[in-house]
């Protein structure tokens, strides 16, 4: 009997359509250019993402500590 492993997995995707934002990171206290990212959820089969289930939220990501901050524009 074959075993099929499936589920969902979150993935952070860098958005290149929005500019970066230079500010102080609230977590690591470094002055950095925050990267605009989007958190997407994918359907996965055998731990490989197959297709997106939802767009997800947009956020800023610190390139130094990789902490995500919800975007307030």
Backbone as ProteinMPNN parsed JSONL, in Angstrom:
{"seq_chain_A": "XXXXXXXXXXXXXXXXXXXXXXXXXXXXXXXXXXXXXXXXXXXXXXXXXXXXXXXXXXXXXXXXXXXXXXXXX", "coords_chain_A": {"N_chain_A": [[0.844, -1.167, 0.0], [0.759, 2.153, -0.988], [2.087, 5.121, 0.512], [0.955, 8.367, 0.866], [2.042, 11.577, 1.363], [0.859, 14.647, 2.359], [0.067, 18.178, 2.733], [0.083, 21.515, 4.156], [2.209, 24.364, 3.751], [3.964, 27.172, 4.927], [5.489, 29.974, 3.303], [7.885, 32.515, 2.816], [7.943, 35.117, 0.564], [9.885, 37.262, -1.373], [8.971, 40.514, -2.328], [9.349, 42.273, -5.226], [8.186, 44.471, -6.282], [7.696, 46.584, -4.64], [9.27, 49.344, -2.967], [12.227, 49.372, -0.806], [12.48, 50.063, 2.757], [14.146, 52.223, 4.817], [14.97, 51.975, 8.129], [15.033, 51.686, 11.762], [15.371, 48.53, 13.132], [13.049, 47.056, 15.275], [13.568, 44.807, 16.718], [16.334, 43.863, 16.529], [17.657, 46.244, 16.763], [19.205, 47.513, 14.77], [20.127, 49.752, 12.103], [18.593, 49.359, 9.142], [17.707, 48.433, 5.73], [14.562, 47.656, 5.255], [13.005, 44.794, 3.832], [10.38, 44.306, 1.52], [8.009, 41.775, 1.89], [5.923, 38.86, 1.292], [3.831, 36.621, 2.941], [3.05, 33.451, 2.004], [0.849, 30.622, 1.672], [1.217, 27.284, 0.815], [-0.001, 24.355, -0.894], [1.344, 21.23, -0.284], [3.05, 18.358, -1.512], [4.554, 15.467, -0.629], [6.372, 17.077, 0.786], [7.034, 19.058, -1.027], [6.299, 22.212, -2.304], [3.351, 22.75, -4.144], [1.09, 24.295, -5.253], [-0.133, 27.671, -4.671], [-2.249, 28.439, -1.879], [-3.344, 30.674, -0.694], [-3.0, 34.275, -0.884], [-1.796, 35.674, 1.239], [-0.345, 37.735, 3.888], [1.144, 40.997, 3.609], [4.351, 42.133, 4.578], [7.157, 43.641, 6.337], [10.552, 42.678, 6.241], [13.375, 42.261, 8.229], [16.638, 42.312, 7.052], [18.79, 41.604, 8.587], [18.124, 40.206, 11.066], [16.002, 38.684, 10.205], [13.402, 38.945, 11.147], [9.869, 39.391, 10.961], [7.656, 42.096, 10.279], [4.429, 43.41, 10.408], [3.001, 45.198, 7.723], [2.38, 48.635, 7.715], [0.99, 51.05, 6.017]], "CA_chain_A": [[0.0, 0.0, 0.0], [1.593, 3.354, -1.031], [1.808, 6.177, 1.481], [1.005, 9.699, 0.266], [2.203, 12.608, 2.389], [0.473, 15.957, 1.85], [-0.244, 19.146, 3.764], [0.312, 22.9, 3.768], [3.46, 24.906, 4.258], [4.12, 28.6, 4.728], [6.719, 30.38, 2.638], [8.037, 33.959, 2.705], [8.37, 35.45, -0.79], [10.325, 38.65, -1.511], [8.235, 41.283, -3.328], [10.248, 43.231, -5.859], [7.411, 45.578, -6.836], [7.641, 47.664, -3.661], [10.608, 49.787, -2.55], [12.649, 49.058, 0.557], [12.255, 51.132, 3.729], [15.261, 52.312, 5.753], [14.498, 52.282, 9.473], [15.661, 50.908, 12.822], [14.637, 47.309, 13.456], [12.614, 47.047, 16.671], [14.024, 43.576, 17.359], [17.798, 43.796, 16.666], [18.128, 47.615, 16.98], [20.136, 47.914, 13.718], [19.556, 50.552, 11.024], [18.602, 48.475, 7.975], [16.705, 48.635, 4.682], [13.58, 46.577, 5.376], [12.602, 44.194, 2.562], [8.952, 43.972, 1.463], [7.784, 40.346, 1.65], [4.553, 38.36, 1.421], [3.758, 35.26, 3.467], [2.096, 32.656, 1.24], [0.66, 29.245, 2.124], [1.194, 26.394, -0.338], [-0.32, 22.941, -0.752], [2.581, 20.492, -0.56], [2.954, 16.921, -1.718], [5.881, 14.934, -0.294], [7.153, 18.211, 1.273], [7.346, 19.953, -2.145], [5.165, 23.107, -2.55], [2.77, 22.513, -5.464], [0.388, 25.499, -5.7], [-0.496, 28.535, -3.541], [-3.62, 28.366, -1.388], [-3.788, 32.034, -0.403], [-1.98, 35.294, -1.127], [-1.089, 35.946, 2.481], [-0.19, 39.12, 4.309], [2.397, 41.658, 3.274], [5.096, 42.515, 5.776], [8.547, 44.067, 6.163], [11.485, 41.721, 6.839], [14.713, 42.773, 8.524], [17.634, 41.421, 6.448], [19.783, 41.239, 9.592], [17.627, 39.179, 11.991], [14.928, 37.952, 9.5], [12.134, 39.127, 11.853], [8.828, 39.981, 10.125], [6.818, 43.134, 10.87], [3.283, 43.681, 9.549], [3.154, 46.46, 6.997], [1.419, 49.713, 7.985], [1.324, 52.095, 5.042]], "C_chain_A": [[0.901, 1.246, 0.0], [1.132, 4.379, 0.008], [1.978, 7.516, 0.777], [1.043, 10.718, 1.394], [1.852, 13.952, 1.761], [0.152, 16.874, 3.015], [-0.079, 20.554, 3.235], [1.604, 23.375, 4.401], [3.502, 26.396, 3.963], [5.468, 28.923, 4.113], [6.733, 31.897, 2.54], [8.643, 34.266, 1.348], [8.711, 36.932, -0.851], [9.534, 39.328, -2.619], [9.176, 42.315, -3.926], [9.507, 44.422, -6.447], [7.357, 46.774, -5.897], [9.057, 48.071, -3.255], [10.938, 49.344, -1.129], [12.421, 50.273, 1.448], [13.407, 51.116, 4.719], [14.741, 52.788, 7.106], [15.293, 51.467, 10.49], [14.78, 49.705, 13.142], [14.308, 47.312, 14.948], [13.133, 45.828, 17.423], [15.534, 43.568, 17.596], [18.451, 45.171, 16.831], [19.188, 48.076, 15.974], [19.402, 48.793, 12.705], [19.716, 49.753, 9.735], [17.59, 48.953, 6.933], [15.762, 47.439, 4.727], [13.155, 46.105, 3.989], [11.099, 43.93, 2.58], [8.774, 42.504, 1.094], [6.299, 40.027, 1.78], [4.632, 36.927, 1.93], [2.67, 34.513, 2.711], [2.006, 31.257, 1.839], [0.448, 28.379, 0.888], [0.692, 25.01, 0.052], [0.943, 22.182, -1.119], [2.298, 18.997, -0.65], [4.355, 16.359, -1.577], [6.858, 16.068, 0.037], [7.612, 19.154, 0.164], [6.132, 20.853, -2.368], [4.663, 22.967, -3.989], [2.07, 23.762, -6.007], [-0.021, 26.326, -4.487], [-1.97, 28.392, -3.18], [-4.193, 29.748, -1.116], [-2.641, 33.0, -0.648], [-1.145, 35.562, 0.116], [-0.961, 37.428, 2.76], [1.139, 39.685, 3.835], [3.05, 42.14, 4.562], [6.455, 43.075, 5.368], [9.421, 43.035, 6.854], [12.835, 42.387, 7.027], [15.734, 41.816, 7.903], [18.68, 40.938, 7.449], [19.306, 40.076, 10.467], [16.494, 38.334, 11.405], [13.579, 38.007, 10.213], [11.14, 39.818, 10.923], [8.006, 40.979, 10.924], [5.671, 43.404, 9.911], [3.396, 45.077, 8.968], [2.029, 47.413, 7.363], [1.779, 50.865, 7.076], [0.384, 53.253, 5.136]], "O_chain_A": [[1.73, 1.389, 0.898], [-0.052, 4.479, 0.33], [3.015, 7.776, 0.166], [0.181, 10.719, 2.272], [2.453, 14.359, 0.766], [-0.017, 16.419, 4.146], [-0.096, 20.779, 2.025], [2.038, 22.87, 5.436], [3.12, 26.831, 2.877], [6.462, 28.241, 4.365], [5.714, 32.507, 2.218], [9.711, 33.758, 1.004], [7.914, 37.769, -0.426], [9.428, 38.795, -3.723], [9.738, 43.139, -3.204], [10.129, 45.297, -7.05], [7.004, 47.874, -6.324], [9.95, 47.225, -3.205], [10.052, 48.989, -0.351], [12.197, 51.379, 0.957], [13.629, 50.111, 5.393], [14.15, 53.862, 7.216], [16.132, 50.649, 10.113], [13.584, 49.851, 13.392], [15.183, 47.544, 15.782], [13.134, 45.824, 18.654], [15.985, 43.304, 18.71], [19.665, 45.258, 17.018], [19.993, 48.948, 16.297], [18.207, 48.611, 12.47], [20.835, 49.499, 9.288], [16.725, 49.777, 7.228], [16.116, 46.344, 4.292], [12.967, 46.915, 3.081], [10.587, 43.385, 3.558], [9.327, 42.042, 0.096], [5.522, 40.821, 2.31], [5.403, 36.117, 1.415], [1.501, 34.892, 2.766], [2.962, 30.765, 2.439], [-0.378, 28.686, 0.029], [0.919, 24.543, 1.169], [1.552, 22.456, -2.153], [1.432, 18.459, 0.04], [5.253, 16.735, -2.331], [8.019, 16.036, -0.371], [8.499, 19.975, 0.394], [5.036, 20.343, -2.601], [5.445, 23.053, -4.936], [2.407, 24.24, -7.09], [-0.235, 25.781, -3.404], [-2.827, 28.244, -4.051], [-5.392, 29.971, -1.287], [-1.471, 32.618, -0.626], [0.08, 35.664, 0.039], [-1.407, 38.267, 1.977], [2.124, 38.963, 3.679], [2.366, 42.51, 5.517], [6.852, 42.993, 4.206], [9.077, 42.561, 7.937], [13.373, 43.0, 6.105], [15.703, 40.62, 8.196], [19.383, 39.963, 7.184], [20.006, 39.071, 10.595], [16.065, 37.367, 12.033], [12.697, 37.2, 9.918], [11.514, 40.726, 10.18], [7.694, 40.749, 12.093], [5.903, 43.608, 8.719], [3.832, 46.013, 9.638], [0.857, 47.04, 7.324], [2.752, 51.578, 7.32], [0.521, 54.221, 4.388]]}, "name": "protein", "num_of_chains": 1, "seq": "XXXXXXXXXXXXXXXXXXXXXXXXXXXXXXXXXXXXXXXXXXXXXXXXXXXXXXXXXXXXXXXXXXXXXXXXX"}
